[in-house]
Amino acid sequence: MVIPVHDVNPVRRTPYVTYALIAANVLVFLYTPGLAGSVAGDSGLSQLCHLHAFLEHYAAVPQELLHHRLPRLVPTGDVGVGAGAPGCLVGPPTYDKSPPLSVLTAMFLHGSWLHLLGNMLFLLIFGNNIEDRLGHVRFAVFYVACGYAAAYGFAYLNADSTDPLIGASGAIAGVLGAYLVLYPRARVWVLVPFLVFLPLRLPAWLVLGFWFALQAVYSSGGGVSTAGTVAYEAHVVGFLVGMLLAWPLRPGTPPPPEPRSLLFGRQARHSW
């Protein structure tokens, strides 16, 4: 897996929406109950119970999205003892939850700092150019639309799942799909793990095409988005929707600047 670190594709305007999305995701993560311990490396049962209750309330659950009804029992956030061992208590939900609205709140939730940083890295690198092309308002609508399409696409493919779906990955996958359509020849600096991290500058079509191929392969095994698994189907759906929405904009999109030929980060010399 290659790790993108920068793209050679300047923008004309400040990507305020991209920055705001990153800030919102970070703030929500820092204030998510039960995650402070995961960042510090100290996660107890009480924190875990609070996290499960919080996610059940604000995450998107496939069964709820398709049937528009809450389960009879949900985690309460309290710790109890059952069958001789401590565990998280469950009880009837004490809140009203809108399944369609939960898709929006779930887009700002992450299960770990690694989950958060990975998503924000991709959004920072590729989101600014899509926002520059669409404009601030249209980019915000595009981002949310891709997130909703990814969540509902995942729900239809996993109709019986009761696991919470969280993360901005579906929406960001839509950004990647749009980038592939609009800027396939833009150069992207990546780190390739080969004994050490080897810096290379590759065309966007190769970097993003490889990423999408991996998601498509992984999704064939069926993934769910909990703290330990990944919703690969949501990535595939979001990516394809982003491509479709961006396709009409291809003719009017100026190409990125053509960089000088570089080989492994050093300028190549030509014989002519």
HELIX and SHEET records of a PDB file:
HELIX    1   1 TYR A   16  LEU A   30  1                                  15    
HELIX    2   2 ALA A   36  ALA A   40  1                                   5    
HELIX    3   3 LEU A   45  TYR A   58  1                                  14    
HELIX    4   4 PRO A   62  HIS A   67  1                                   6    
HELIX    5   5 PRO A   99  ALA A  106  1                                   8    
HELIX    6   6 TRP A  113  LEU A  134  1                                  22    
HELIX    7   7 HIS A  136  LEU A  157  1                                  22    
HELIX    8   8 SER A  169  LEU A  182  1                                  14    
HELIX    9   9 ALA A  204  SER A  219  1                                  16    
HELIX   10  10 TYR A  232  ALA A  246  1                                  15    
HELIX   11  11 TRP A  247  LEU A  249  5                                   3    
SHEET    1   A 3 ILE A   3  VAL A   8  0                                        
SHEET    2   A 3 ARG A 187  PRO A 193 -1                                        
SHEET    3   A 3 PHE A 197  PRO A 203 -1                                        
SHEET    1   B 2 VAL A  74  GLY A  82  0                                        
SHEET    2   B 2 ALA A  85  GLY A  91 -1                                        
SHEET    1   C 2 LEU A 262  LEU A 263  0                                        
SHEET    2   C 2 ARG A 266  GLN A 267 -1                                        
END                                                                             
